[in-house]
Structures are given as structure tokens and as C-alpha cells.
Amino acid sequence: MKNQIIIYSALISFILMISCTKEIDFSGTISDPMIVINSYITPDSVISVHISESRFFLNDSSYFKYLSNADVVVWVNGSLKEKMKYNQNGFYRGTYQPVIGDSVKLIVNVPGKNEVSTKTYIYPQPETISIDTTEVKTGERFQVYTSSYSMNNGPIIYQYDTIARVIGKNINFKLTFHDNPNQNNYYRLVVDTKYSYKVKDPISKLQTDSILHYYNSMVELKDPVFGNINPDLLSYIQGSGSNFYGFFSDELFNGKSYPLIFTLNVDVYYNYPKYSVSNKVPDSKEVYVYLQSISKEYYLYLNSRLSSGNVDPFFSEPTQIYNNIKGGIGIFGSYTSCKAYKYVIK
């Protein structure tokens, strides 16, 4: 009953706020645009960085200005490595591929603006020990296709056809890894569910592959390290939510081996051959599991993004998004992935 009173009070307050809205002219100072740097680097690829210009919060435009005239220099372990070249759409690309143990620093100069700098560190990949899986059938249902027709302007006749049998499954994962006791470590779990389709071009009759990726979708991250709860309406109002980014620290298991538990919920379709439906069933489903070591900057950024996204602006203070750009704004972090574990949904 108490929870219902809180919810009703919140809704009434929201309605009153809307009805009492008054337009007030802004009389403050319009701040100058700042340089915005965004990049995540990894040993798997060369360094790339996106550079743009910030937009004043009262600006009606929904676009950010890309900067193509920046001088971007990469320093590695205290030594000048290279000058990055502009590609397109605000992206600068280098030729150096960082390695584990590198300390990488970016120095950015744009004509007419102050110098901007940032740095991060490349951590070793997680030390995975094993990964175990079990499948549990959660239920069975049938997909029904509804069609209708009318003869001689008579009453509408509906037809119902069962076109597929659907089996629900929970795929339970236990990924055991060892944590380095000599430092504070930060991790991120990425579950990539890949759906592959065979698509035939109606004109050329050539068959091509179409692939859809779903990252951390349909995944239950109930392990205590994620800090997740079961959200309801009241929890959304109070600012609680789910860690769908899959990041965590070693606070609960520092220096020990830890069995990370998570579950993927999937539906497996068995189409009846004589029916052709617009929602084509994937020809194959594959799951790729990555455990990443991420930099502290990346961890703090994801944490602030999650905190910001899980609050209601009417009932809480705004959350400051983490920023590690000196003289500007944005995020420069790193991640190192362990070897992907592949699981085929049969």
C-alpha cells in the first residue's frame, strides 16, 4: 500500500509540473564549444579516435560539428609514436597497434583552441580457466498466423494457421577466471548473439549472407558482481536499474578465481515447411562470449552512464558523466579481450 501511495504521488506531481510549465528566457553566458574526444583502444586494432565540438545545451540542432583540422599526436610509453591522419566523419586513424603494457597518450591541437590531452593504459587479457554450459528447456508454444478474407462483400472470415513450434531455452554459463591480486582490476562481459540468414536476391537470384548481432541482449546478469536487481515501477522512480553494460570490478573476489554466472534466454523456432512467413527464421544462431579487462577510465565512464540512465530527472539530482579529457570532454579508455568462446544454438 505504501508503494502505491508513492507511485500515485509521483504521477500527480508529474502532472502538476506539466500543467505549471512556464517558459523562461535564458540570461546566462553561452559557453564556448569544447573539444570532444572519444576512443576505446585495444591490442586487436590500430588506434582510432573521434574528435568533434561540443554543443551548447540550448542549441536546437541535433548535430555535432566534426573537426577535420586537428593535429593529433600519439605518445607511447613517453616516446613520440606518430601523427594520426584524418579519415572522415570526425575520425582520425593511425598505424600503430598497441600492445599489452603500453601507456598511450593523445595530444590534440585545434587552431584557435587550447591544447587537449588524455591517456590510458593497456591491461593484460583476463586469465580464463574454463567455461561450462547447460541448457534448460523453459517451455513450448506455437506461433499462429492470422489471415482474413471476404467473399462477395460478405462477413469477414478469419483463418488461423499454426506455422511454427517454438521452444524456449535458458543457456546457463559459468565462466571461471583468475584475478590478478597485485592491482585493482576492472572487467566487462560481452555476449554477442549472432543470427545468420541466407538471403536470395529476387533479380539476380544470387544468395548472400545477412548477419545480425545482439550484444548483451536477452542475457540475465544475475551474478552479484553486476549489482543487478529485479526492476519494477517503484525502482525506476527511485533510480535503480540493471547493469546491462556487463561491467564489474574485482572488489568481491580480489586475487581469487571466480566463477561468473550468467544466462542467455533464447527461442528456437521449428517452422512448418509449407508456410512462408515474412519473419524468416535464422539459418544459424551462434553465441560468442568475451570477457574483457577494461581500464579504470572505461569502468568509471560506464558506471556514470548507467547511473545517469537509471534515474528519473524529476526525482533525482543529475549525474555527472565521467570525463578524462584534460582541457576538453569525452572518454579515452582501453579494453583487452580474452579469446572468444563460441557456442552454437542447435
C-alpha positions in Angstrom: 0.0 0.0 0.0 2.8 2.4 0.9 4.5 1.7 -2.5 1.2 2.5 -4.3 0.9 5.8 -2.5 4.4 6.8 -3.5 3.7 5.9 -7.1 0.4 7.8 -7.2 2.0 10.8 -5.5 4.8 10.8 -8.1 2.4 10.7 -11.0 0.3 13.5 -9.6 3.5 15.6 -9.1 4.4 14.9 -12.7 1.0 16.1 -14.0 1.2 19.3 -11.9 4.7 20.0 -13.2 3.4 19.8 -16.8 0.4 22.0 -16.1 2.5 24.6 -14.5 5.2 24.9 -17.1 6.4 28.4 -17.8 8.9 29.5 -20.5 11.8 31.5 -19.0 14.4 33.3 -21.2 18.0 32.2 -20.7 20.0 35.1 -19.3 23.3 33.4 -18.6 26.5 33.2 -20.6 26.7 30.9 -23.6 29.9 28.9 -23.2 32.4 28.4 -26.0 32.4 24.9 -27.7 34.9 22.5 -26.3 36.9 19.7 -28.0 35.3 16.3 -27.5 37.4 13.2 -27.8 36.0 9.6 -27.8 38.1 6.5 -28.2 38.5 2.9 -26.9 41.7 1.3 -27.9 42.6 -2.4 -27.9 45.5 -4.6 -28.9 43.3 -6.1 -31.6 43.4 -3.0 -33.9 45.2 0.3 -34.7 44.4 3.4 -32.7 41.4 5.4 -33.9 39.9 8.4 -32.3 36.7 10.5 -32.9 37.0 14.3 -32.5 34.1 16.8 -32.5 33.0 20.0 -30.9 30.6 20.3 -28.0 27.2 21.9 -28.5 25.5 24.4 -26.1 22.6 22.7 -24.3 20.1 25.3 -25.6 21.1 24.8 -29.2 18.2 23.5 -31.3 20.5 21.5 -33.6 20.7 17.7 -33.1 24.1 17.5 -34.9 27.6 17.8 -33.6 30.4 19.5 -35.6 33.1 17.1 -36.6 36.7 18.6 -36.5 38.8 17.8 -39.5 41.6 20.3 -38.8 43.0 18.8 -35.6 46.6 17.9 -35.1 46.5 14.5 -33.3 49.8 13.1 -31.9 50.2 9.7 -30.3 52.7 9.1 -27.5 53.5 5.6 -26.3 55.4 4.9 -23.1 56.7 8.5 -23.0 58.0 8.5 -26.6 56.5 10.2 -29.7 55.0 7.4 -31.9 53.1 9.0 -34.8 50.8 11.7 -36.0 47.3 10.5 -36.9 45.6 11.2 -40.2 42.1 12.4 -40.7 39.8 9.9 -42.3 36.1 11.1 -42.4 33.2 12.0 -40.2 35.5 13.2 -37.4 37.6 10.0 -37.2 41.4 10.1 -37.1 43.3 6.9 -37.7 46.9 5.9 -37.0 49.1 2.9 -38.0 50.3 1.8 -34.5 48.6 -1.2 -32.9 49.1 -1.0 -29.1 50.4 -3.9 -27.1 49.7 -5.0 -23.5 51.6 -2.8 -21.1 51.5 0.3 -23.2 50.8 3.7 -21.7 49.2 5.6 -24.5 48.8 9.4 -24.5 47.0 11.6 -27.1 47.8 15.3 -27.5 45.3 17.2 -29.7 45.6 20.8 -31.0 43.0 22.6 -32.9 43.6 26.1 -34.3 42.1 28.8 -32.0 41.6 26.4 -29.1 43.5 25.2 -26.1 45.6 22.1 -26.2 43.8 18.9 -25.1 45.4 15.7 -23.8 44.4 12.4 -22.4 45.9 9.0 -21.6 45.1 5.4 -20.8 46.9 2.0 -20.2 46.6 -1.3 -21.9 45.9 -4.1 -19.4 46.6 -7.9 -19.9 43.7 -10.0 -21.1 41.7 -11.9 -18.4 43.1 -15.2 -17.3 40.2 -17.5 -18.1 40.3 -21.1 -16.7 37.2 -22.7 -18.0 33.6 -22.2 -19.3 30.7 -24.6 -18.7 27.3 -24.5 -20.2 23.9 -26.2 -19.5 20.7 -26.0 -21.4 17.3 -25.9 -19.7 14.0 -26.0 -21.6 11.7 -23.3 -20.2 8.5 -24.0 -22.2 6.9 -24.6 -25.6 4.4 -22.6 -27.6 3.1 -22.3 -31.1 3.3 -19.4 -33.5 -0.1 -18.7 -35.1 -0.5 -16.7 -38.4 -3.9 -14.9 -38.8 -5.4 -14.2 -42.2 -8.8 -12.9 -43.3 -10.9 -12.7 -46.4 -14.4 -11.8 -47.5 -16.5 -13.2 -50.3 -19.0 -11.1 -52.2 -18.7 -8.3 -49.6 -20.0 -10.7 -47.0 -18.7 -11.1 -43.4 -15.0 -11.3 -42.8 -13.8 -14.8 -42.4 -10.7 -15.3 -40.3 -8.2 -18.2 -40.7 -5.7 -19.3 -38.0 -2.8 -21.4 -39.1 -0.1 -22.8 -36.8 3.2 -22.0 -38.7 5.9 -22.9 -36.2 6.6 -24.6 -32.9 8.7 -22.5 -30.5 10.9 -24.0 -27.8 12.2 -21.7 -25.1 15.6 -22.3 -23.6 17.8 -21.0 -20.9 21.5 -21.4 -21.7 23.4 -21.2 -18.4 27.0 -20.2 -18.5 29.7 -20.5 -15.8 32.9 -18.7 -16.8 35.7 -19.2 -14.3 38.7 -16.9 -14.4 41.6 -15.8 -12.2 42.0 -12.3 -10.9 45.5 -10.6 -10.5 46.0 -9.8 -6.8 48.7 -7.2 -7.5 46.3 -4.5 -8.8 42.7 -3.3 -8.9 41.1 -4.9 -11.9 38.0 -4.0 -13.9 36.1 -6.2 -16.3 33.3 -6.2 -18.8 31.3 -9.2 -20.1 30.2 -9.1 -23.7 27.7 -11.7 -25.0 27.3 -11.4 -28.8 24.4 -13.4 -30.2 24.8 -13.7 -34.0 21.9 -14.6 -36.2 22.8 -15.6 -39.8 20.4 -15.6 -42.7 20.6 -16.8 -46.3 19.0 -14.2 -48.5 18.3 -14.6 -52.2 18.2 -11.6 -54.4 14.9 -11.7 -56.4 16.5 -10.3 -59.6 20.0 -11.9 -59.8 18.9 -15.0 -57.8 22.3 -14.8 -56.0 22.3 -15.9 -52.4 24.1 -13.8 -49.8 24.7 -13.9 -46.1 22.9 -11.4 -43.8 24.1 -11.3 -40.2 22.5 -9.6 -37.2 24.4 -9.0 -33.9 22.7 -8.6 -30.5 25.1 -7.5 -27.8 24.1 -8.4 -24.2 20.6 -8.8 -25.4 18.3 -11.4 -23.7 21.1 -12.0 -21.2 20.4 -12.2 -17.4 23.3 -10.8 -15.5 22.3 -12.0 -12.0 25.8 -12.7 -10.6 26.4 -10.5 -7.5 29.3 -8.7 -9.2 27.0 -7.0 -11.6 25.0 -5.5 -8.7 21.7 -6.0 -10.6 18.2 -6.1 -9.0 14.8 -7.0 -10.3 13.4 -3.7 -11.5 9.8 -2.7 -11.1 8.0 0.6 -11.4 9.0 1.8 -8.0 12.6 1.0 -8.6 12.6 3.1 -11.8 11.2 6.1 -9.9 13.8 5.7 -7.2 16.6 5.4 -9.7 17.5 1.7 -9.6 18.1 -0.4 -12.7 20.0 -3.0 -14.5 23.7 -3.2 -15.3 23.1 -4.1 -19.0 26.6 -3.0 -19.9 28.0 -6.0 -18.1 30.9 -4.2 -16.3 32.2 -5.1 -12.8 35.3 -4.8 -10.6 37.2 -7.4 -8.5 36.0 -5.9 -5.2 34.3 -9.1 -4.2 37.0 -11.6 -5.3 40.3 -9.7 -5.4 43.2 -12.1 -6.2 41.0 -15.2 -6.4 39.5 -17.5 -9.0 35.9 -16.6 -9.6 33.0 -18.4 -11.4 31.0 -15.8 -13.2 27.4 -16.9 -13.7 25.0 -15.6 -16.4 22.1 -16.9 -18.5 21.1 -16.4 -22.1 17.3 -16.7 -22.9 16.6 -17.9 -26.5 13.7 -19.1 -28.6 14.3 -21.9 -31.1 11.8 -22.0 -34.0 10.8 -25.1 -35.9 8.8 -23.8 -38.9 6.3 -26.0 -40.7 7.8 -26.3 -44.3 4.6 -25.4 -46.2 4.3 -21.9 -44.7 6.3 -18.9 -45.9 6.4 -16.0 -43.4 7.9 -12.6 -43.6 9.9 -13.0 -40.4 12.4 -15.5 -41.7 13.9 -17.8 -39.0 17.7 -17.6 -38.8 19.6 -20.3 -40.6 22.0 -20.5 -37.7 22.4 -18.9 -34.2 25.8 -18.6 -32.6 26.9 -17.1 -29.3 30.3 -15.5 -28.7 31.3 -14.8 -25.1 34.1 -12.3 -24.4 35.5 -11.4 -21.0 37.4 -8.1 -21.2 39.9 -6.4 -19.0 39.0 -2.7 -19.2 40.8 0.4 -18.0 39.6 2.2 -14.9 38.6 5.2 -17.1 36.3 2.9 -19.1 34.8 1.4 -16.0 34.1 4.8 -14.4 32.6 6.0 -17.6 30.2 3.0 -17.9 29.3 3.4 -14.3 28.4 7.0 -14.7 26.4 6.3 -17.9 24.4 3.6 -16.1 23.7 5.9 -13.1 22.6 8.6 -15.5 20.4 6.4 -17.5 18.7 4.8 -14.5 17.4 8.0 -12.8 14.2 9.9 -13.3 15.0 13.6 -13.9 12.0 14.7 -11.8 13.1 12.8 -8.7 16.9 12.9 -8.5 19.9 15.1 -9.0 21.7 15.0 -12.4 24.6 12.5 -12.7 27.9 13.8 -13.9 29.2 11.6 -16.8 32.8 10.6 -16.1 35.4 12.5 -18.2 39.2 12.0 -18.5 40.0 14.6 -21.2 42.3 17.3 -19.9 41.2 20.7 -21.4 38.1 19.1 -23.1 35.5 16.5 -22.6 34.9 12.8 -23.5 36.4 9.5 -22.7 39.6 7.7 -23.7 39.8 4.1 -22.4 41.0 0.7 -23.3 39.9 -3.0 -23.3 41.7 -6.3 -23.9 39.5 -9.3 -24.7 40.2 -12.9 -23.9 39.8 -15.5 -26.7 36.1 -15.7 -27.7 34.1 -18.7 -26.6 31.8 -19.9 -29.3 28.5 -21.7 -28.5 26.2 -22.9 -31.3 22.5 -22.9 -30.6 21.2 -26.1 -32.3 
